[in-house]
């Protein structure tokens, strides 16, 4: 009986940890420190299929695979782009990219 209780507690603990863990986030583009002479940059990446994505606070649509791509307007000089992914109950995962528009 004690072993069954321990198994249940372990299973619930694993489920809660999985639920609350920040989603994965792999950024494909742009690289940090990217320099461009064009006033628009494409932000592309992959996250967990059940995560929502926002770039600079705006929701971005993604494919069921978790792949996302969005164009971001740039101002002259250094631009910090903030990419955030979050599952319903998880902590967010946040990445920043600095892009220089000359």
C-alpha positions in Angstrom: 0.0 0.0 0.0 2.8 2.4 0.8 4.5 1.6 -2.5 1.3 2.4 -4.4 1.0 5.7 -2.5 4.6 6.6 -3.4 3.9 5.8 -7.0 0.9 8.0 -7.1 2.7 10.9 -5.4 5.6 10.5 -7.8 3.3 10.5 -10.8 1.4 13.6 -9.7 4.7 15.4 -8.9 6.0 14.6 -12.4 2.7 15.8 -14.0 2.7 19.1 -12.1 6.4 19.7 -12.9 5.7 19.0 -16.6 2.7 21.3 -16.5 4.6 24.2 -14.9 7.9 23.9 -16.7 8.5 26.7 -19.3 8.2 25.6 -22.9 11.2 25.0 -25.1 12.3 27.9 -27.4 14.8 27.6 -30.3 15.4 30.8 -32.2 16.5 30.3 -35.8 16.7 33.9 -36.8 17.8 36.6 -36.3 21.1 36.0 -34.5 21.9 38.3 -31.7 23.8 41.3 -33.0 22.5 41.0 -36.5 23.1 44.1 -38.6 20.8 45.1 -41.5 20.2 48.0 -43.9 16.5 46.9 -44.3 13.9 48.2 -41.9 12.2 44.8 -41.3 13.6 41.6 -39.9 12.1 38.1 -39.9 12.0 36.4 -36.5 11.8 32.6 -36.8 11.9 29.8 -34.3 10.3 26.6 -32.8 8.6 26.1 -29.5 6.5 23.5 -27.8 3.3 22.7 -29.8 1.1 23.6 -26.8 2.8 27.0 -26.2 1.7 30.5 -27.2 4.2 32.8 -28.8 4.5 36.6 -28.6 7.1 38.9 -30.1 7.4 42.4 -28.6 4.1 41.7 -26.8 2.1 40.8 -29.9 0.7 37.3 -30.3 2.2 35.3 -33.2 0.5 32.4 -35.0 2.4 29.2 -35.1 2.1 25.9 -36.9 0.9 22.8 -35.1 4.6 21.7 -35.1 5.5 24.7 -33.0 7.3 26.5 -35.9 6.6 30.3 -36.0 7.8 33.1 -38.3 6.9 36.8 -38.1 8.2 40.1 -39.6 9.2 42.8 -37.1 9.6 46.5 -38.1 12.8 48.1 -37.0 13.7 51.7 -36.0 17.1 53.2 -36.9 19.8 52.0 -34.5 19.7 49.2 -32.0 16.4 47.3 -31.6 15.8 44.8 -28.8 13.3 42.1 -29.9 11.6 40.1 -27.1 10.3 36.6 -27.9 8.2 34.9 -25.3 6.6 31.5 -25.2 4.3 30.3 -22.5 2.0 27.3 -21.9 -1.3 27.8 -20.1 0.0 27.3 -16.6 3.8 27.5 -17.1 6.4 30.1 -16.4 7.3 32.0 -19.6 10.5 31.4 -21.5 11.9 34.7 -22.8 14.7 35.4 -25.2 16.0 38.7 -26.5 17.7 39.5 -29.7 19.4 42.8 -30.5 19.2 43.8 -34.2 21.0 46.9 -35.6 19.3 48.8 -38.4 21.8 51.1 -40.1 
